[in-house]
Amino acid sequence: MSVSQTEWIVTITVTIAVLLFDIIVVARKPHEPTLKECAIYLAGYVGLAIAFGIWVMVHHDVTPGPGQKGGDFGLQFFAGWLTEYSLSIDNLFIFIIIMASFKVPRKLQQEALLVGIVIALVFRAIFIALGAVAINNFAWIFYVFGAFLLYTAWTLAKDTEHDDDGENAVVRFARRFFNVKEEWHGLKLFIVDNKKTYITSMFLVILSLGTTDLLFALDSIPAIYGLTQEPYLVFTANVFALMGLRQLYFLLGDLLKRLIYLSQGLSVLLAFIGVKLVLHALHENEVPFINGGEHVKVYEIPTLMSLGVIVAILSVTAIVSLTVSSRREKAGLTAEGEPKH
């Protein structure tokens, strides 16, 4: 895929502009967004992602770069975007737990989420760059990515419920070695009281969100490199997946808790991409102890099939989750199947 310097500059500039707009609007008037406001923003972000994917199809699939066969860069973007978006929705579960664990006031949650999303974008940009370097220099890295995704899929399949404690080891370390003011002081991360500096509860929330984003970046970047090896598509898919995530948090609310099989659905999705990565690694094999360092003739899953499988997995996961949770609710149970108190 031949991406001009101008395209990169425009893409990064627009990303920064959208983030700055979001920050300026939020900072000017901290509030809990209405459902209408969330729906408008979310529809706009999803519309932009779809328009971008169509633009990639029209511009890059028709005029591929030197040595490229072209034809499916747009499909690669849509497959990557849907995968990253589904993983981001799982990330929202952890955000909800963190907000509840720290008892973050509703009017401050929007700002905390925005900071968390910016941190996530920074982490993912770093991992995208590292992944691109690794892929260009070490063909065997696909074996590592594939094995990592298969392991992640296995751990997700066992995850029937999320931990209700939003404090991880990093947050507990901060509590132990720094002075903490448990009161809320708006968006302030530090305050000075009696000539003594304290970290605030908001600092702990941001720290928890940031470390969570780091862990999710470790999963999401190998996953999308299993669908496309184009750094430009990897970056833009992640950007569009994170845009509107904050609005989705408030728009879906309790609906997120009804997606009871999301972790299991994502485990199947990641396992599929992991297998796809291993097949690609075998096809491009240069490891001397496998087939004498020669390429292995294996079936490679085409992009269109990957997109179809991703849509099918996410659709089945959503339908089964909502159906089962609805039946449990009618039976007087919680979405997780526990008796209501």
N, C-alpha and C positions, 0 to 999 in steps of 0.2 A: 504494500500500500504506500503510495507516494503522497506524503503530506507536506505541503509547503510550509516554510517558516511563517508566512503570513497567517496560515490557518492556525498554527500553534499560538501565535501572538493574539489573534482574535479570540480563540477559545479561552485562553488563560485570562485575558482582559475581561471578557464577558463573565467568567466565573467570579473574578474578584469584584466586578461591578454588582452582581447579584448579591454576593455576600455583604458588601458594604451597604447596599440598599436595605437588606434585611436587618443589619446591625443598627443602621441609623433609625429606621422605623421603630424597631423594638426599643432601643435606648431612649427614644424620645417619649414613649408612653408605654411603660411596662403594664401589661394587662393579660387577662386570660382571653384568648381569641374566641370569637363566636363560631358556631358551626358554619355559618354562611361565609365568614371570612376565610376559614380553613378550606372549605370546599372550593372557593374561587382560586385561591393560591395553588392548591393541589392540582386542580384541573389545568391551570396555566402551566405548571411544571411538567405534568404528564404530556400535555399538548406539545410543549417544546421538545421533549424527548422523542416523541413520535415524529415530529417534523424534522428533527436532526437525523433520525434513522433513515427517513425517506430521502433526505438530502444526500446522505452517504451513498444510498443505493443509486441515485441519479448521477452524482458527480464522480464517485470513486469506482463503482462497479462497472461503469461504462468506459472510464478512462483509467485503467489500472496502471500502476507504475512499472518500470522496467523489470522484467523477470517475473511479474505477477500475472496469474491467469485471470484474476478478477472474478466478478460474478456473485460474491456472497459476503462482501464486507458489511453491507447493511444488515443482513441476517445475523452476522457475528455480533454486531452492536446490539440488536434486539435481544439475542440470547444472553449476552453478557449483562445487559441492563436489567432484564427480568430476574436473572440469578442474583445480581447484587441487590436488587430491590427486595427480593424475598429474604435474603440474609439480613438486610437492614431492618426489615419488619421484626425478625427475631431479636435483633438488637434492641428494638423498642420495648420488648418484654423486660429486658434488663434495666432499661431506663426507667420504666414504671416502678420496678422493685427498688431502684436507687432513690427515686423521688419519695416513695412511700416510707422507706427505711429511715431517711433523713427528715421526713415530715416537712418537705419543701412547700412553702405557701404557693397556692395555685398561681398567683400573679407573678411569682418569680420563676416558675418552672419553664416558661417560654425562653427567658434569657439563659438559664442554665442549659437547656437543650441546644440553643444556638451555639453556645461555646463548645459544647460536646461535639456538635456536628462539624464545627471548624477544625477541632482537634482531629476528628476522624479523617477529614479531608487531607490534612497535613500528613498524618501517618500513612494513609493510603498512597499519597503521591510519592513518599519516600520508598515504600515497598514496591510500587510500580516501577520506579527507576531501577531499584536493585534487581527486581525480577527480570527486567529487560536486559540488563547487563549479564545476568546469569544465563539467560536463554541464548544470548548471542555468543557466549564464550564456552558454555558447558552444555552439550546436548543431553548429557545424562541427568540434568536437573529435572527433566520431566518425570523420571522415575521417582525422584524425591517428592516432587509435587503430588504425583499420583498416590504414592504410599501415604503421604500426610493427609490427603483428602479422604482416603479410605479409612484411616484411623479416626479422623474427625467424624466421619459418618457413623462409625461404630459407637463413639462416645455420645453422639447426639441421639442415636437410636435408644440408648439406655436412659436418656434424660427425660423422664416422664413428667417432672415438674422442676421449676426453677427455685433456687435457694431464695428464701425471703429476706436474707440479710444482704444489704447493699454494700456493706463494708468489706473490702478485700484486704489482703496483707499490706498493701501500700498505704491504705487509709489508716489501718491499725498502727503502722509504723509512725505515721504523722501524728496521730493522737498521743503516742508514747513519748515522742521526742520534741514536740512543739507545744507551746501554750495555745489552748483552744478556747474560743468564746462560742458557746453553744447558741447564743442569741443570733437572730437574723439581722443583718445590717445591709439590706438591699443586695447590690451586686459587689459590694466590697469584699475582697479576699483577705485583706489585713486591716487591723485596727490597732491604734495605740491607746492604752489605758494606763494612767499613772506611770508614764514613761516606760511601759512594758509593751512589747509587740505581741499580738495574738493573731493566729489564723482563725478565720471565721468558718461557720458551717458551710457557707457557699464554697469556700476553698476546698473543703472535704468532698463536697458534691462534685465539683469540677474535677478533682483528682480521681474520684471513683469513675466518673464518666470517661476520663481520658485513658485510664488504664484498661477499662473495658473496651474502648475503641481500639487500643493496641492489639488486644487479643482477637478481636473480630477481624482486624486487618490481616492477621496471620492466616485466617481461614479464607477470606474473600479473594485475596489476590491470587493465590494458586488456583482457586476455582475459576476465575475469569480467564486466566492464562490457559486453562484447559479448553476454552471456547474460542479464543482469538489470541494470536501472538503479536498483535499490533498495539504498541504502547499508546497510540493516540486513541484507539477504541477502548482500551482498558481504562484510560484516564477519564474519557468522556462518559463512559457507562457508570463509573463510580460517582462522578459529579452529579449526573442526573438522578442516580439512585439516592443520593443524600439530599438533593433539593426537594423540598416539600416533606421531608421526614418529620420535621417539627410540627407542621400542620396535620400530618397523618396521626401523630401522637394524640392530639386533642380531638381530631375528627372521629377516630375509631373508638377511643376510650375503652369502655368495657368490652367492645367487640373483639379487641385483641385477646382478651382473656378467654374468649370462646373458641379461638383457634387452637384447640387442645392438642391437636396432632401436628402442629407446625414443626416441632423439632424432629418428629419421625419423618415427615414429608421432606424436610431439608436433608435428613440423613440419606434418604433414597436419592435425592438430587445430587448431593456431593459424591455419593458412591458411583453414580452414573458418570459424573465428570472425572472422577478418579480413574475409572476403567478407561475412559476415553483418553486420558493422559498417558496411561500405561501403554495402550495400543499405539499412540503416537510415538512414544519413546522407543517402542520396539521397531516401528517403521523407520525411525531415524537413527536406529541403534549404532553407536560407535564404541560401546563398552566391550573390551576384548574378551571377557569371559562369557559373553552371551553371543551365540552364533558366530564365534570367532571374530567379533567386531564388525560383522557385516549386517546390513539392514535385514530385518525379519519381515517376510511377506505376511502381513496381517491385515484384517479389515479395518479401515479407518472410518469412523462414524462421521458422515457428512454434516455440515452446519444446519441444513434444513431439518434433518432428522433430530439433531440436538435441540433445535428450537421447539419442535413438536413435542419431544419428550419432556422438556422443561415446562411447557404450557400444560401438558397432561398431568404431570406430577403436582403442580401447584393447584390446578383446578380440582383434582380429586382430593387433595389435602384440605382445601377450603370447604368443599361440599360435605365431606365426611365429618370434619370438625364441627361445622355449624349444625349439621343434622343431629349428631350425637349429643352435643351440648344442649340443643333445643329440647330433645326428648328427655334429657336429665332434668332440665329446668321444669318441664311439665310434671315430672315425677316427684318434684319437691327436692331435688338434689342440686348441688352446685355444678358448674360446668365440669369440674374435675371428678364428679361422682360422689362427693362427700355430702352427708346430710346437712341441710341448712339449719343454722342455729336460730 
